[in-house]
Amino acid sequence: MNAKQCALITGATSGIGLELAKLFAADGYDLVLVARDQQGLDSTASLLKQTGIEVTTISKDLFDRQAAFDLYDEVIRKGIRVDVLVNDAGQGLYGEFKDNDIERELKIIDLNIGSLVILTKCFLKDMVSRNEGKILNLASIASKVPGPWQAVYHATKAFVLSFSESIREELKDTNITVTALLPGATDTDFFNKAGMQESRIVQDKSSLSDAADVAKDGYEAMKDDKDKVISGFKNKVQIAMSNLTPDPAVAHMMNEQQKPVNE
């Protein structure tokens, strides 16, 4: 990967997406930053341009699947070649499935799955024509375990991991790689957006990973052409233990971790 390649990053103005953008910028990549908030995009672009790279910002609401198609079309109209696609944008919703708003859950499925699939499809076709490219998808250790109180989110991340591993196998005879990053609970705005401030796992701040550390793990795994990486030793241990534990017991353990502190 040479210094003048371009990476497109969704969810690029905060959390893991922002930290990934910093890593790409430090290595000399030009960037296409995508998020809903133009002000946040402008602020992030100003920060990253100090490294001497070119930064293009595109404001799109990827909760709307059509916005993903529109994003691809806009990138093509601008004459930008995307060498690395980073599907970071994602959101969760806290609460028991029977009580949560179905419209919001469907929007989360559109963001976490629909738009990710659309962007991957569109940019992958261009990568195939060049026989070169990299895709980094944000999965989660949630993809490996059931998720009471976050049932839809966990299910979407299970899709992302399976999808990533499947297309990676399809592309094994090409120069295109697909990597899945599996962080655990990370100190970002995710929990606030998901309405999770009262959950036990968030109340224990010491259990949260640093977004910069997670981004570094994902970035290095992508550069090394790895299929996936679980970020953080404690998360690796948790998943290893869950693999040896009956699924109902894992579901109960996750329920205890994620339910509100007052229950």
C-alpha positions as CSV (number, residue, x, y, z in Angstrom):
1,M,0.0,0.0,0.0
2,N,1.7,3.2,-1.1
3,A,1.3,6.6,0.5
4,K,-0.9,8.2,-2.0
5,Q,-3.7,5.7,-1.9
6,C,-7.2,6.8,-0.7
7,A,-9.3,5.4,2.1
8,L,-13.0,6.0,2.6
9,I,-14.2,5.8,6.2
10,T,-17.8,5.9,7.3
11,G,-18.5,7.1,10.8
12,A,-15.3,9.0,10.6
13,T,-15.9,11.9,13.0
14,S,-15.7,10.1,16.4
15,G,-14.7,7.0,18.2
16,I,-13.0,4.2,16.4
17,G,-13.7,5.7,13.0
18,L,-11.8,8.9,13.9
19,E,-8.9,7.0,15.3
20,L,-8.7,4.9,12.2
21,A,-8.7,8.1,10.1
22,K,-5.8,9.4,12.1
23,L,-3.8,6.2,11.4
24,F,-4.5,6.4,7.7
25,A,-3.5,10.1,7.6
26,A,-0.3,9.4,9.5
27,D,0.6,6.9,6.8
28,G,-0.1,9.4,4.0
29,Y,-3.4,8.2,2.7
30,D,-5.8,10.7,1.2
31,L,-9.2,10.4,2.9
32,V,-12.9,10.5,2.1
33,L,-14.7,11.0,5.4
34,V,-18.4,10.2,5.7
35,A,-20.8,11.0,8.5
36,R,-24.1,12.7,9.0
37,D,-22.9,15.9,10.7
38,Q,-21.2,18.3,8.3
39,Q,-19.8,20.4,11.1
40,G,-18.1,17.4,12.6
41,L,-16.8,16.4,9.2
42,D,-15.3,19.9,8.7
43,S,-13.7,19.9,12.1
44,T,-12.2,16.4,11.6
45,A,-11.0,17.4,8.1
46,S,-9.2,20.5,9.5
47,L,-7.4,18.3,12.0
48,L,-6.3,15.7,9.5
49,K,-5.2,18.1,6.8
50,Q,-2.4,19.2,9.1
51,T,-0.6,16.0,8.1
52,G,-0.5,17.2,4.5
53,I,-3.0,14.8,3.0
54,E,-6.1,15.6,0.9
55,V,-9.4,15.2,2.7
56,T,-12.8,15.0,1.1
57,T,-15.9,15.2,3.3
58,I,-19.3,13.8,2.3
59,S,-22.3,14.2,4.5
60,K,-24.7,11.2,4.2
61,D,-27.3,9.7,6.5
62,L,-26.5,6.0,6.1
63,F,-29.6,5.0,8.1
64,D,-31.2,5.5,4.6
65,R,-30.0,2.7,2.2
66,Q,-30.4,5.1,-0.8
67,A,-27.8,7.3,0.8
68,A,-25.2,4.5,0.4
69,F,-25.9,4.3,-3.3
70,D,-25.8,8.1,-3.5
71,L,-22.4,8.2,-1.6
72,Y,-20.9,5.8,-4.2
73,D,-22.2,7.9,-7.1
74,E,-20.8,11.1,-5.6
75,V,-17.4,9.5,-5.1
76,I,-17.3,8.4,-8.7
77,R,-18.5,11.9,-9.9
78,K,-15.6,13.4,-8.0
79,G,-13.2,11.1,-9.8
80,I,-11.9,9.6,-6.5
81,R,-10.5,6.1,-6.5
82,V,-11.1,4.3,-3.3
83,D,-8.3,1.8,-2.5
84,V,-9.5,1.0,1.1
85,L,-13.1,0.9,2.3
86,V,-13.7,1.2,6.0
87,N,-17.2,0.4,7.0
88,D,-17.2,1.8,10.6
89,A,-20.6,3.5,10.9
90,G,-22.9,1.6,13.2
91,Q,-25.3,2.0,16.0
92,G,-27.1,0.0,18.7
93,L,-30.3,0.3,20.7
94,Y,-30.6,-0.6,24.3
95,G,-33.6,-2.3,25.9
96,E,-35.6,-5.5,25.7
97,F,-36.7,-6.4,22.2
98,K,-40.4,-6.5,23.2
99,D,-40.3,-2.9,24.3
100,N,-38.0,-1.2,21.7
101,D,-39.3,0.9,18.8
102,I,-39.5,-1.3,15.7
103,E,-38.9,1.6,13.3
104,R,-35.6,2.5,15.1
105,E,-34.5,-1.1,15.0
106,L,-35.2,-1.4,11.3
107,K,-33.1,1.8,10.8
108,I,-30.3,0.2,12.7
109,I,-30.5,-2.8,10.5
110,D,-30.4,-0.5,7.4
111,L,-27.3,1.2,8.8
112,N,-25.4,-1.8,10.2
113,I,-26.2,-4.2,7.4
114,G,-27.9,-2.5,4.5
115,S,-25.6,0.4,3.9
116,L,-22.5,-1.7,4.7
117,V,-23.5,-4.3,2.1
118,I,-24.3,-1.6,-0.5
119,L,-21.0,0.2,-0.1
120,T,-19.1,-3.1,-0.1
121,K,-20.8,-4.2,-3.3
122,C,-20.2,-1.0,-5.1
123,F,-16.6,-0.4,-4.2
124,L,-15.7,-4.0,-4.4
125,K,-16.7,-4.2,-8.1
126,D,-14.2,-1.4,-8.8
127,M,-11.5,-3.2,-6.7
128,V,-12.1,-6.4,-8.7
129,S,-11.6,-4.5,-11.9
130,R,-8.2,-3.4,-10.7
131,N,-7.5,-6.6,-8.8
132,E,-6.4,-4.5,-5.8
133,G,-8.0,-3.2,-2.7
134,K,-8.7,-3.6,1.0
135,I,-12.0,-3.7,3.0
136,L,-12.1,-3.3,6.8
137,N,-15.5,-4.0,8.4
138,L,-16.3,-3.1,12.0
139,A,-17.9,-6.2,13.5
140,S,-17.7,-6.7,17.3
141,I,-17.3,-9.4,19.9
142,A,-21.1,-9.0,19.9
143,S,-21.0,-11.0,16.7
144,K,-19.8,-14.0,18.7
145,V,-22.3,-14.1,21.6
146,P,-26.1,-13.6,22.1
147,G,-27.0,-10.1,23.3
148,P,-29.9,-9.7,25.6
149,W,-30.8,-6.0,25.9
150,Q,-29.1,-5.5,22.5
151,A,-30.6,-8.3,20.5
152,V,-30.8,-6.5,17.2
153,Y,-27.3,-5.0,17.5
154,H,-25.7,-8.3,18.3
155,A,-27.5,-9.9,15.4
156,T,-26.4,-7.3,12.9
157,K,-22.8,-7.7,14.0
158,A,-23.0,-11.5,13.6
159,F,-24.1,-10.7,10.0
160,V,-21.1,-8.4,9.5
161,L,-18.7,-11.0,10.6
162,S,-20.2,-13.9,8.6
163,F,-20.5,-11.6,5.5
164,S,-16.9,-10.5,5.8
165,E,-15.5,-14.0,6.2
166,S,-17.7,-15.2,3.3
167,I,-16.6,-12.7,0.7
168,R,-13.0,-12.9,1.9
169,E,-13.1,-16.6,0.9
170,E,-14.6,-15.7,-2.5
171,L,-11.8,-13.3,-3.1
172,K,-8.9,-15.5,-1.9
173,D,-7.5,-15.8,-5.4
174,T,-7.4,-12.0,-5.9
175,N,-5.3,-9.2,-4.5
176,I,-8.3,-7.9,-2.5
177,T,-8.5,-8.6,1.3
178,V,-11.4,-8.3,3.7
179,T,-10.7,-7.9,7.4
180,A,-13.2,-7.8,10.3
181,L,-12.4,-5.9,13.5
182,L,-14.0,-7.2,16.6
183,P,-13.8,-4.7,19.5
184,G,-15.5,-5.2,22.8
185,A,-17.1,-2.4,24.9
186,T,-15.1,0.7,23.9
187,D,-15.1,4.2,25.4
188,T,-16.9,6.0,22.6
189,D,-20.3,7.8,22.1
190,F,-21.8,4.5,21.1
191,F,-23.4,3.9,24.5
192,N,-24.9,7.3,24.7
193,K,-26.5,7.0,21.2
194,A,-27.8,3.5,22.1
195,G,-29.3,4.8,25.4
196,M,-27.1,2.4,27.4
197,Q,-25.9,4.7,30.2
198,E,-27.7,2.7,32.9
199,S,-26.3,-0.7,31.8
200,R,-23.9,-2.4,34.1
201,I,-21.2,-2.7,31.5
202,V,-21.1,1.0,30.9
203,Q,-21.2,1.9,34.6
204,D,-17.9,0.1,35.0
205,K,-15.7,2.5,33.1
206,S,-12.6,0.5,33.8
207,S,-13.9,-2.3,31.6
208,L,-14.0,0.0,28.5
209,S,-11.3,-0.2,25.8
210,D,-9.6,2.8,24.4
211,A,-10.7,3.7,20.9
212,A,-7.2,4.4,19.7
213,D,-6.0,1.0,20.8
214,V,-8.9,-0.7,19.1
215,A,-8.2,1.3,15.9
216,K,-4.6,0.3,16.0
217,D,-5.4,-3.4,16.3
218,G,-7.8,-3.2,13.3
219,Y,-5.4,-1.1,11.2
220,E,-2.5,-3.5,11.7
221,A,-4.7,-6.5,11.0
222,M,-5.8,-4.9,7.8
223,K,-2.2,-4.1,6.7
224,D,-1.2,-7.7,7.6
225,D,-4.1,-9.1,5.4
226,K,-5.7,-10.9,8.4
227,D,-9.2,-12.2,8.2
228,K,-10.2,-10.8,11.6
229,V,-8.9,-9.6,14.9
230,I,-10.4,-9.5,18.4
231,S,-9.1,-6.3,20.0
232,G,-7.9,-6.6,23.6
233,F,-6.7,-9.5,25.7
234,K,-9.8,-9.5,28.0
235,N,-12.0,-9.7,25.0
236,K,-10.0,-12.6,23.5
237,V,-10.4,-14.4,26.8
238,Q,-14.1,-13.7,27.0
239,I,-14.7,-15.1,23.5
240,A,-12.5,-18.2,24.1
241,M,-14.5,-18.9,27.3
242,S,-17.8,-18.4,25.6
243,N,-16.8,-20.9,22.9
244,L,-16.5,-23.5,25.6
245,T,-19.8,-22.6,27.4
246,P,-23.3,-23.7,26.4
247,D,-25.2,-21.0,24.5
248,P,-27.9,-20.6,27.1
249,A,-25.3,-20.0,29.8
250,V,-23.6,-17.4,27.6
251,A,-26.9,-15.6,27.0
252,H,-27.5,-15.5,30.8
253,M,-24.0,-14.1,31.4
254,M,-24.5,-11.4,28.8
255,N,-27.9,-10.6,30.3
256,E,-26.3,-10.0,33.7
257,Q,-23.6,-7.8,32.2
258,Q,-25.9,-5.6,30.2
259,K,-29.1,-5.2,32.2
260,P,-29.7,-1.9,34.1
261,V,-27.9,-1.5,37.4
262,N,-31.2,-1.0,39.2
263,E,-32.5,-4.4,38.2
